[in-house]
Amino acid sequence: MPLVVIQPSYGNPAARRHWRDTLDTVVDFAHTVRAPLLTPSQREQLQGFHPGGSARFWGARGRQDRKMSA
């Protein structure tokens, strides 16, 4: 089952800029330099959810790791 994180993220200029840099951009994960960075299992799962080979990704920053691991 996929894990979905809902993050309110459109309230200030920095958040809007980060939105444009991440979720507002479609990323090709299957046919680019990104493909080898994924494990076979990750590629297979992503391909199952996104058969076209591209998806939108939220780019969390390191300072948010502790919050998300809770």
C-alpha positions as CSV (number, residue, x, y, z in Angstrom):
1,M,0.0,0.0,0.0
2,P,1.4,3.4,-0.9
3,L,2.2,5.9,1.8
4,V,0.8,9.4,1.1
5,V,2.1,12.5,2.9
6,I,-0.1,15.5,2.7
7,Q,2.0,18.7,3.2
8,P,0.4,22.1,3.2
9,S,3.0,23.9,1.1
10,Y,1.7,26.9,-0.8
11,G,1.6,29.7,1.8
12,N,4.6,31.8,1.3
13,P,7.1,32.7,-1.5
14,A,9.7,30.1,-0.4
15,A,7.1,27.4,-0.3
16,R,5.7,28.3,-3.7
17,R,9.2,28.3,-5.2
18,H,9.9,24.9,-3.7
19,W,6.5,23.7,-5.1
20,R,7.6,24.9,-8.6
21,D,11.0,23.1,-8.2
22,T,9.3,19.8,-7.2
23,L,5.7,18.9,-7.6
24,D,5.1,21.3,-10.5
25,T,7.6,19.4,-12.5
26,V,7.2,16.0,-14.2
27,V,10.3,13.8,-13.7
28,D,11.3,11.0,-16.1
29,F,12.4,8.2,-13.8
30,A,12.6,5.4,-16.4
31,H,14.7,6.6,-19.3
32,T,17.2,9.1,-17.9
33,V,20.2,9.3,-15.6
34,R,17.8,8.8,-12.7
35,A,16.9,5.2,-13.6
36,P,20.1,3.6,-12.2
37,L,19.7,5.5,-9.0
38,L,16.6,3.5,-8.2
39,T,16.6,-0.1,-7.0
40,P,14.9,-2.6,-9.3
41,S,12.1,-2.9,-6.8
42,Q,11.6,0.9,-6.7
43,R,11.6,1.2,-10.5
44,E,9.0,-1.7,-10.7
45,Q,6.8,-0.1,-8.1
46,L,7.0,3.4,-9.7
47,Q,6.4,1.9,-13.1
48,G,3.2,0.2,-11.7
49,F,1.9,3.5,-10.4
50,H,3.1,5.6,-13.4
51,P,3.3,3.4,-16.5
52,G,4.4,6.3,-18.7
53,G,7.7,6.4,-16.9
54,S,7.3,9.8,-15.3
55,A,5.8,11.3,-12.1
56,R,5.8,14.3,-9.9
57,F,8.0,14.1,-6.7
58,W,8.0,16.2,-3.6
59,G,11.5,17.2,-2.7
60,A,11.8,17.2,1.1
61,R,14.8,18.9,2.7
62,G,17.1,17.2,5.2
63,R,15.8,19.3,8.1
64,Q,12.4,17.7,7.7
65,D,13.7,14.1,8.1
66,R,13.0,13.9,11.8
67,K,9.4,15.1,11.4
68,M,8.7,12.5,8.6
69,S,10.3,9.6,10.5
70,A,7.8,10.0,13.4
